[in-house]
């Protein structure tokens, strides 16, 4: 320990034992002044003590946020959800008359074609005729119109032949490529458009008592 002379501010060493014996009889070694001892603590750096680390229990630990991982996982989850919605309900959504205009706008912008609109209830058969040409060859003529607000996929035509007793003896479904001919590659009929079909068919050797037409 050190004592400090109040007169000349000189510091000198003194032990705790000496301090007890002559606390008021200290003589300054420099100016010879008598004074009562005033201790000056020797400010030597004490060795640093390592901080005591107390490990918290598992349930006391604060969760560290992982922002990037959370955002990435959320985006992946949203993408998978949208994909599932499109996969399972995509086609019905494209056939919805209220959503269709919006979807067509998006389709044009992203250059991604939509499935063709198809609603047989919006087709109307205007006229049809089945005329015997010769032997068992008949000429079938059909006209129908598309009442939908959108272009529609051309329907298949199912022709059913009946005998004079009303029974069915022949039936066949014609695809667009069959009733339009190989040269006509049209697949769609425009909104409010009418299409006239005229083609020949061979009928089994039996008299035709009647026929019916159904768009499919």
PASEBA-1860 file (N, C-alpha, C; in nm, 3 decimals):
! residues 216
1> XXXXXXXX> 0.084/-0.119/0.000/0.000/0.000/0.000/0.088/0.124/0.000 ~ 0.032/0.234/-0.046/0.105/0.361/-0.049/0.033/0.463/0.038 ~ 0.115/0.555/0.096/0.058/0.671/0.164/0.098/0.795/0.085 ~ 0.015/0.898/0.095/0.039/1.019/0.015/0.058/1.137/0.110 ~ 0.171/1.204/0.095/0.202/1.321/0.179/0.109/1.435/0.139 ~ 0.033/1.493/0.232/-0.059/1.602/0.197/0.013/1.731/0.158 ~ 0.143/1.743/0.191/0.214/1.867/0.163/0.279/1.865/0.025 ~ 0.353/1.760/-0.002/0.424/1.755/-0.132/0.371/1.649/-0.226
9> XXXXXXXX> 0.268/1.580/-0.182/0.202/1.478/-0.266/0.297/1.363/-0.302 ~ 0.397/1.340/-0.215/0.489/1.230/-0.241/0.428/1.100/-0.187 ~ 0.433/0.996/-0.266/0.380/0.866/-0.224/0.494/0.777/-0.181 ~ 0.470/0.705/-0.072/0.571/0.610/-0.027/0.504/0.485/0.026 ~ 0.577/0.379/0.020/0.525/0.248/0.056/0.512/0.234/0.207 ~ 0.407/0.160/0.247/0.389/0.130/0.389/0.309/0.000/0.397 ~ 0.348/-0.085/0.491/0.277/-0.210/0.508/0.158/-0.192/0.600 ~ 0.067/-0.284/0.596/-0.050/-0.275/0.683/-0.010/-0.286/0.830
17> XXXXXXXX> 0.098/-0.356/0.856/0.145/-0.370/0.995/0.199/-0.237/1.047 ~ 0.279/-0.167/0.960/0.333/-0.037/0.998/0.221/0.065/1.016 ~ 0.116/0.051/0.933/0.005/0.145/0.940/-0.064/0.137/1.075 ~ -0.076/0.015/1.130/-0.143/-0.005/1.258/-0.059/0.057/1.372 ~ 0.072/0.049/1.361/0.158/0.096/1.469/0.171/0.249/1.470 ~ 0.184/0.310/1.354/0.208/0.455/1.348/0.126/0.521/1.238 ~ -0.004/0.513/1.255/-0.091/0.570/1.153/-0.082/0.722/1.149 ~ -0.047/0.785/1.265/-0.039/0.931/1.266/0.105/0.980/1.283
25> XXXXXXXX> 0.206/0.896/1.266/0.346/0.933/1.282/0.427/0.910/1.155 ~ 0.359/0.926/1.040/0.429/0.905/0.914/0.511/1.029/0.883 ~ 0.641/1.009/0.846/0.730/1.117/0.807/0.757/1.105/0.659 ~ 0.731/1.212/0.590/0.751/1.209/0.445/0.899/1.198/0.417 ~ 0.937/1.105/0.332/1.077/1.083/0.300/1.133/1.195/0.215 ~ 1.047/1.280/0.161/1.095/1.384/0.070/1.102/1.521/0.139 ~ 0.989/1.559/0.206/0.987/1.692/0.268/0.992/1.687/0.420 ~ 0.999/1.568/0.480/1.010/1.545/0.624/0.887/1.594/0.700
33> XXXXXXXX> 0.779/1.606/0.634/0.654/1.652/0.697/0.589/1.538/0.773 ~ 0.537/1.568/0.891/0.468/1.467/0.971/0.319/1.473/0.934 ~ 0.262/1.356/0.908/0.120/1.357/0.872/0.054/1.225/0.910 ~ -0.075/1.231/0.921/-0.154/1.110/0.947/-0.170/1.035/0.816 ~ -0.153/0.906/0.821/-0.148/0.826/0.698/-0.281/0.829/0.622 ~ -0.270/0.855/0.493/-0.383/0.842/0.400/-0.344/0.740/0.295 ~ -0.418/0.635/0.290/-0.381/0.526/0.200/-0.414/0.560/0.056 ~ -0.327/0.518/-0.030/-0.352/0.524/-0.175/-0.344/0.383/-0.228
41> XXXXXXXX> -0.454/0.342/-0.285/-0.460/0.203/-0.335/-0.375/0.190/-0.460 ~ -0.289/0.095/-0.463/-0.204/0.068/-0.579/-0.291/0.014/-0.692 ~ -0.303/0.096/-0.794/-0.394/0.061/-0.904/-0.326/-0.029/-1.006 ~ -0.283/-0.140/-0.960/-0.230/-0.239/-1.054/-0.345/-0.320/-1.110 ~ -0.331/-0.350/-1.234/-0.439/-0.426/-1.302/-0.449/-0.565/-1.242 ~ -0.567/-0.592/-1.196/-0.593/-0.726/-1.146/-0.619/-0.819/-1.263 ~ -0.580/-0.941/-1.249/-0.604/-1.035/-1.361/-0.753/-1.048/-1.389 ~ -0.782/-1.043/-1.514/-0.922/-1.055/-1.556/-0.978/-1.193/-1.524
49> XXXXXXXX> -1.095/-1.190/-1.469/-1.161/-1.316/-1.440/-1.254/-1.353/-1.554 ~ -1.250/-1.475/-1.590/-1.337/-1.521/-1.697/-1.482/-1.513/-1.651 ~ -1.568/-1.458/-1.735/-1.709/-1.447/-1.696/-1.771/-1.585/-1.679 ~ -1.857/-1.591/-1.581/-1.927/-1.717/-1.554/-2.046/-1.729/-1.649 ~ -2.045/-1.830/-1.730/-2.153/-1.851/-1.826/-2.251/-1.954/-1.770 ~ -2.372/-1.911/-1.756/-2.477/-2.001/-1.705/-2.561/-2.048/-1.823 ~ -2.552/-2.174/-1.851/-2.629/-2.230/-1.963/-2.775/-2.243/-1.924 ~ -2.866/-2.182/-2.004/-3.009/-2.196/-1.974/-3.059/-2.335/-2.013
57> XXXXXXXX> -3.173/-2.371/-1.956/-3.235/-2.497/-1.994/-3.290/-2.486/-2.136 ~ -3.321/-2.601/-2.194/-3.365/-2.604/-2.334/-3.490/-2.520/-2.354 ~ -3.582/-2.525/-2.256/-3.708/-2.450/-2.272/-3.691/-2.301/-2.244 ~ -3.572/-2.262/-2.191/-3.547/-2.121/-2.163/-3.473/-2.051/-2.275 ~ -3.423/-2.127/-2.372/-3.344/-2.068/-2.479/-3.435/-1.989/-2.574 ~ -3.385/-1.873/-2.614/-3.459/-1.788/-2.708/-3.435/-1.838/-2.850 ~ -3.542/-1.858/-2.922/-3.530/-1.907/-3.060/-3.466/-1.799/-3.148 ~ -3.369/-1.839/-3.229/-3.302/-1.746/-3.320/-3.379/-1.745/-3.452
65> XXXXXXXX> -3.429/-1.629/-3.494/-3.507/-1.625/-3.618/-3.419/-1.650/-3.740 ~ -3.471/-1.727/-3.834/-3.401/-1.755/-3.959/-3.486/-1.695/-4.072 ~ -3.471/-1.566/-4.093/-3.559/-1.494/-4.185/-3.549/-1.548/-4.327 ~ -3.430/-1.568/-4.378/-3.413/-1.613/-4.517/-3.473/-1.751/-4.536 ~ -3.447/-1.840/-4.441/-3.503/-1.975/-4.452/-3.655/-1.972/-4.446 ~ -3.706/-1.887/-4.357/-3.852/-1.878/-4.342/-3.915/-1.826/-4.470 ~ -3.857/-1.723/-4.530/-3.912/-1.666/-4.654/-3.905/-1.768/-4.767 ~ -3.790/-1.837/-4.778/-3.775/-1.937/-4.884/-3.875/-2.049/-4.868
73> XXXXXXXX> -3.891/-2.099/-4.744/-3.987/-2.205/-4.720/-4.130/-2.161/-4.748 ~ -4.162/-2.036/-4.713/-4.297/-1.984/-4.738/-4.325/-1.974/-4.887 ~ -4.227/-1.926/-4.964/-4.245/-1.914/-5.109/-4.264/-2.051/-5.173 ~ -4.187/-2.149/-5.128/-4.202/-2.285/-5.183/-4.339/-2.340/-5.150 ~ -4.385/-2.318/-5.027/-4.518/-2.367/-4.987/-4.628/-2.301/-5.069 ~ -4.616/-2.171/-5.094/-4.716/-2.099/-5.174/-4.716/-2.151/-5.317 ~ -4.596/-2.172/-5.373/-4.586/-2.224/-5.509/-4.650/-2.361/-5.522 ~ -4.623/-2.450/-5.424/-4.681/-2.584/-5.427/-4.834/-2.578/-5.413
81> XXXXXXXX> -4.883/-2.487/-5.330/-5.028/-2.472/-5.313/-5.093/-2.428/-5.444 ~ -5.033/-2.327/-5.509/-5.088/-2.278/-5.636/-5.084/-2.388/-5.742 ~ -4.974/-2.465/-5.743/-4.962/-2.574/-5.840/-5.071/-2.678/-5.819 ~ -5.099/-2.712/-5.693/-5.203/-2.810/-5.664/-5.341/-2.759/-5.705 ~ -5.365/-2.630/-5.678/-5.495/-2.572/-5.717/-5.512/-2.578/-5.868 ~ -5.406/-2.541/-5.941/-5.414/-2.544/-6.088/-5.429/-2.686/-6.139 ~ -5.355/-2.779/-6.075/-5.357/-2.917/-6.123/-5.494/-2.981/-6.106 ~ -5.556/-2.959/-5.988/-5.682/-3.026/-5.960/-5.805/-2.948/-6.007
89> XXXXXXXX> -5.795/-2.816/-6.013/-5.913/-2.736/-6.052/-5.886/-2.646/-6.171 ~ -5.771/-2.664/-6.235/-5.734/-2.575/-6.346/-5.833/-2.578/-6.462 ~ -5.867/-2.700/-6.509/-5.957/-2.708/-6.624/-6.096/-2.653/-6.593 ~ -6.160/-2.690/-6.481/-6.291/-2.629/-6.450/-6.285/-2.477/-6.442 ~ -6.173/-2.422/-6.392/-6.161/-2.277/-6.383/-6.159/-2.214/-6.522 ~ -6.092/-2.280/-6.617/-6.086/-2.225/-6.752/-6.221/-2.230/-6.823 ~ -6.312/-2.314/-6.774/-6.444/-2.326/-6.835/-6.547/-2.235/-6.767 ~ -6.505/-2.164/-6.663/-6.595/-2.073/-6.593/-6.613/-1.946/-6.676
97> XXXXXXXX> -6.739/-1.915/-6.710/-6.766/-1.802/-6.799/-6.729/-1.667/-6.738 ~ -6.725/-1.657/-6.604/-6.689/-1.531/-6.540/-6.538/-1.512/-6.532 ~ -6.466/-1.623/-6.512/-6.320/-1.614/-6.501/-6.250/-1.621/-6.637 ~ -6.317/-1.677/-6.734/-6.254/-1.701/-6.865/-6.193/-1.574/-6.927 ~ -6.264/-1.458/-6.931/-6.203/-1.339/-6.990/-6.072/-1.298/-6.922 ~ -6.068/-1.306/-6.789/-5.945/-1.271/-6.716/-5.833/-1.369/-6.748 ~ -5.869/-1.496/-6.753/-5.768/-1.598/-6.782/-5.715/-1.585/-6.925 ~ -5.801/-1.545/-7.018/-5.755/-1.527/-7.156/-5.658/-1.408/-7.164
105> XXXXXXXX> -5.684/-1.303/-7.085/-5.592/-1.189/-7.081/-5.455/-1.231/-7.029 ~ -5.455/-1.308/-6.920/-5.329/-1.358/-6.864/-5.261/-1.453/-6.961 ~ -5.340/-1.534/-7.029/-5.285/-1.630/-7.125/-5.212/-1.558/-7.237 ~ -5.271/-1.448/-7.285/-5.208/-1.371/-7.392/-5.081/-1.304/-7.343 ~ -5.085/-1.251/-7.221/-4.968/-1.180/-7.168/-4.851/-1.273/-7.144 ~ -4.878/-1.393/-7.093/-4.770/-1.486/-7.062/-4.748/-1.589/-7.173 ~ -4.821/-1.575/-7.281/-4.806/-1.665/-7.396/-4.822/-1.811/-7.356 ~ -4.925/-1.836/-7.275/-4.954/-1.972/-7.229/-5.098/-2.005/-7.270
113> XXXXXXXX> -5.117/-2.095/-7.368/-5.253/-2.122/-7.420/-5.342/-2.191/-7.318 ~ -5.470/-2.150/-7.317/-5.569/-2.212/-7.231/-5.634/-2.330/-7.304 ~ -5.686/-2.427/-7.229/-5.765/-2.533/-7.294/-5.886/-2.470/-7.363 ~ -5.927/-2.527/-7.475/-6.041/-2.473/-7.550/-6.167/-2.477/-7.465 ~ -6.247/-2.371/-7.481/-6.375/-2.366/-7.410/-6.469/-2.469/-7.471 ~ -6.548/-2.535/-7.384/-6.636/-2.640/-7.434/-6.760/-2.650/-7.345 ~ -6.876/-2.620/-7.407/-7.004/-2.631/-7.337/-7.109/-2.669/-7.439 ~ -7.143/-2.797/-7.443/-7.236/-2.848/-7.545/-7.374/-2.784/-7.533
121> XXXXXXXX> -7.409/-2.737/-7.414/-7.541/-2.675/-7.395/-7.553/-2.545/-7.473 ~ -7.439/-2.488/-7.513/-7.443/-2.362/-7.587/-7.435/-2.383/-7.738 ~ -7.450/-2.506/-7.781/-7.465/-2.538/-7.924/-7.613/-2.561/-7.953 ~ -7.659/-2.516/-8.067/-7.796/-2.541/-8.110/-7.794/-2.593/-8.254 ~ -7.857/-2.708/-8.276/-7.868/-2.762/-8.412/-7.981/-2.690/-8.483 ~ -7.947/-2.619/-8.590/-8.045/-2.540/-8.665/-8.126/-2.627/-8.760 ~ -8.057/-2.714/-8.832/-8.125/-2.799/-8.931/-8.042/-2.923/-8.955 ~ -8.109/-3.030/-9.000/-8.040/-3.154/-9.036/-8.127/-3.232/-9.134
129> XXXXXXXX> -8.062/-3.311/-9.217/-8.136/-3.395/-9.312/-8.052/-3.516/-9.347 ~ -8.121/-3.627/-9.372/-8.057/-3.751/-9.415/-8.127/-3.794/-9.543 ~ -8.057/-3.790/-9.655/-8.119/-3.813/-9.786/-8.054/-3.933/-9.855 ~ -8.137/-4.025/-9.904/-8.087/-4.141/-9.977/-8.041/-4.097/-10.116 ~ -7.918/-4.130/-10.149/-7.862/-4.092/-10.279/-7.876/-4.208/-10.377 ~ -7.822/-4.321/-10.342/-7.835/-4.443/-10.423/-7.798/-4.563/-10.337 ~ -7.863/-4.675/-10.367/-7.840/-4.800/-10.293/-7.841/-4.771/-10.144 ~ -7.727/-4.794/-10.076/-7.720/-4.772/-9.931/-7.640/-4.647/-9.894
137> XXXXXXXX> -7.623/-4.559/-9.988/-7.547/-4.436/-9.963/-7.641/-4.321/-9.932 ~ -7.609/-4.250/-9.824/-7.692/-4.139/-9.778/-7.608/-4.010/-9.768 ~ -7.678/-3.900/-9.785/-7.615/-3.768/-9.769/-7.668/-3.706/-9.640 ~ -7.573/-3.673/-9.550/-7.610/-3.615/-9.420/-7.571/-3.469/-9.419 ~ -7.667/-3.382/-9.388/-7.643/-3.238/-9.379/-7.686/-3.188/-9.241 ~ -7.599/-3.114/-9.180/-7.625/-3.061/-9.044/-7.576/-2.917/-9.037 ~ -7.652/-2.833/-8.969/-7.609/-2.695/-8.940/-7.631/-2.669/-8.792 ~ -7.528/-2.615/-8.726/-7.544/-2.578/-8.584/-7.470/-2.448/-8.557
145> XXXXXXXX> -7.507/-2.382/-8.447/-7.454/-2.250/-8.413/-7.395/-2.253/-8.271 ~ -7.292/-2.173/-8.254/-7.228/-2.160/-8.123/-7.280/-2.033/-8.054 ~ -7.358/-2.049/-7.947/-7.415/-1.935/-7.876/-7.323/-1.883/-7.765 ~ -7.210/-1.950/-7.741/-7.120/-1.909/-7.632/-7.053/-1.776/-7.663 ~ -7.006/-1.710/-7.559/-6.933/-1.584/-7.575/-6.788/-1.607/-7.614 ~ -6.749/-1.734/-7.625/-6.610/-1.768/-7.655/-6.605/-1.865/-7.773 ~ -6.488/-1.873/-7.834/-6.467/-1.976/-7.935/-6.477/-2.113/-7.868 ~ -6.542/-2.206/-7.936/-6.558/-2.340/-7.877/-6.488/-2.445/-7.962
153> XXXXXXXX> -6.451/-2.551/-7.894/-6.397/-2.667/-7.965/-6.510/-2.733/-8.043 ~ -6.483/-2.770/-8.166/-6.585/-2.835/-8.248/-6.629/-2.967/-8.182 ~ -6.757/-2.993/-8.178/-6.805/-3.116/-8.113/-6.799/-3.237/-8.205 ~ -6.804/-3.353/-8.144/-6.827/-3.476/-8.222/-6.977/-3.485/-8.253 ~ -7.010/-3.554/-8.361/-7.151/-3.571/-8.401/-7.187/-3.720/-8.393 ~ -7.283/-3.750/-8.311/-7.330/-3.889/-8.301/-7.459/-3.906/-8.382 ~ -7.451/-3.993/-8.482/-7.568/-4.023/-8.567/-7.625/-4.158/-8.528 ~ -7.753/-4.163/-8.500/-7.821/-4.287/-8.465/-7.931/-4.313/-8.569
161> XXXXXXXX> -7.931/-4.434/-8.625/-8.030/-4.473/-8.726/-8.134/-4.567/-8.664 ~ -8.260/-4.541/-8.693/-8.370/-4.620/-8.638/-8.445/-4.693/-8.750 ~ -8.503/-4.807/-8.716/-8.589/-4.877/-8.811/-8.731/-4.824/-8.801 ~ -8.821/-4.883/-8.874/-8.958/-4.832/-8.875/-9.033/-4.861/-8.744 ~ -8.976/-4.946/-8.663/-9.039/-4.975/-8.534/-8.983/-4.888/-8.421 ~ -8.892/-4.799/-8.455/-8.833/-4.710/-8.355/-8.708/-4.764/-8.289 ~ -8.670/-4.885/-8.326/-8.549/-4.944/-8.269/-8.423/-4.889/-8.334 ~ -8.313/-4.903/-8.264/-8.183/-4.858/-8.315/-8.111/-4.975/-8.382
169> XXXXXXXX> -8.065/-4.952/-8.506/-7.991/-5.060/-8.572/-7.849/-5.017/-8.612 ~ -7.819/-4.890/-8.602/-7.682/-4.844/-8.634/-7.656/-4.713/-8.561 ~ -7.533/-4.699/-8.520/-7.493/-4.576/-8.449/-7.343/-4.553/-8.470 ~ -7.309/-4.426/-8.495/-7.166/-4.394/-8.514/-7.142/-4.248/-8.474 ~ -7.023/-4.227/-8.418/-6.982/-4.091/-8.379/-6.874/-4.043/-8.475 ~ -6.894/-3.925/-8.532/-6.800/-3.866/-8.628/-6.721/-3.754/-8.561 ~ -6.590/-3.761/-8.570/-6.502/-3.656/-8.517/-6.495/-3.542/-8.619 ~ -6.455/-3.421/-8.578/-6.448/-3.307/-8.670/-6.367/-3.335/-8.796
177> XXXXXXXX> -6.254/-3.408/-8.783/-6.172/-3.435/-8.901/-6.245/-3.524/-9.002 ~ -6.348/-3.600/-8.954/-6.423/-3.687/-9.043/-6.536/-3.612/-9.115 ~ -6.609/-3.528/-9.043/-6.720/-3.460/-9.110/-6.679/-3.330/-9.179 ~ -6.558/-3.278/-9.150/-6.512/-3.159/-9.219/-6.425/-3.191/-9.340 ~ -6.368/-3.312/-9.340/-6.278/-3.349/-9.448/-6.133/-3.324/-9.409 ~ -6.043/-3.395/-9.473/-5.901/-3.386/-9.438/-5.841/-3.250/-9.467 ~ -5.894/-3.179/-9.568/-5.837/-3.049/-9.605/-5.873/-2.939/-9.505 ~ -5.982/-2.955/-9.433/-6.024/-2.855/-9.335/-5.966/-2.892/-9.199
185> XXXXXXXX> -5.874/-2.810/-9.151/-5.805/-2.841/-9.024/-5.860/-2.758/-8.907 ~ -5.974/-2.693/-8.927/-6.031/-2.611/-8.819/-6.064/-2.697/-8.698 ~ -6.033/-2.643/-8.580/-6.063/-2.713/-8.455/-6.162/-2.636/-8.368 ~ -6.181/-2.508/-8.400/-6.267/-2.423/-8.319/-6.375/-2.359/-8.404 ~ -6.487/-2.328/-8.341/-6.593/-2.252/-8.404/-6.607/-2.122/-8.325 ~ -6.609/-2.010/-8.393/-6.611/-1.881/-8.327/-6.745/-1.855/-8.258 ~ -6.743/-1.759/-8.165/-6.864/-1.722/-8.094/-6.969/-1.668/-8.192 ~ -7.092/-1.717/-8.178/-7.207/-1.678/-8.261/-7.192/-1.720/-8.406
193> XXXXXXXX> -7.096/-1.807/-8.435/-7.076/-1.853/-8.573/-7.160/-1.977/-8.601 ~ -7.195/-1.998/-8.729/-7.271/-2.115/-8.773/-7.181/-2.200/-8.862 ~ -7.195/-2.329/-8.852/-7.117/-2.419/-8.936/-7.213/-2.514/-9.007 ~ -7.191/-2.534/-9.137/-7.273/-2.623/-9.220/-7.190/-2.744/-9.259 ~ -7.244/-2.860/-9.230/-7.173/-2.986/-9.256/-7.249/-3.065/-9.362 ~ -7.174/-3.117/-9.457/-7.235/-3.192/-9.568/-7.139/-3.305/-9.606 ~ -7.178/-3.431/-9.575/-7.092/-3.543/-9.611/-7.178/-3.667/-9.636 ~ -7.115/-3.769/-9.694/-7.185/-3.891/-9.734/-7.146/-4.006/-9.642
201> XXXXXXXX> -7.245/-4.095/-9.619/-7.220/-4.212/-9.535/-7.280/-4.335/-9.603 ~ -7.223/-4.449/-9.568/-7.276/-4.577/-9.617/-7.354/-4.643/-9.505 ~ -7.476/-4.685/-9.535/-7.566/-4.742/-9.435/-7.582/-4.891/-9.461 ~ -7.587/-4.975/-9.356/-7.609/-5.119/-9.376/-7.737/-5.145/-9.456 ~ -7.744/-5.262/-9.515/-7.859/-5.296/-9.601/-7.984/-5.316/-9.518 ~ -8.039/-5.206/-9.478/-8.163/-5.207/-9.401/-8.232/-5.072/-9.420 ~ -8.361/-5.075/-9.431/-8.434/-4.951/-9.453/-8.427/-4.861/-9.329 ~ -8.404/-4.732/-9.353/-8.393/-4.636/-9.245/-8.529/-4.574/-9.219
209> XXXXXXXX> -8.582/-4.597/-9.101/-8.711/-4.540/-9.066/-8.699/-4.403/-9.001 ~ -8.584/-4.368/-8.953/-8.562/-4.237/-8.890/-8.419/-4.223/-8.839 ~ -8.384/-4.109/-8.793/-8.249/-4.085/-8.742/-8.254/-3.978/-8.633 ~ -8.148/-3.969/-8.556/-8.133/-3.863/-8.455/-7.988/-3.818/-8.452 ~ -7.972/-3.690/-8.421/-7.840/-3.628/-8.416/-7.814/-3.579/-8.273 ~ -7.693/-3.604/-8.224/-7.653/-3.554/-8.091/-7.510/-3.504/-8.099 ~ -7.489/-3.383/-8.047/-7.353/-3.327/-8.043/-7.289/-3.372/-7.912 ~ -7.167/-3.419/-7.923/-7.098/-3.476/-7.807/-6.959/-3.415/-7.792
END
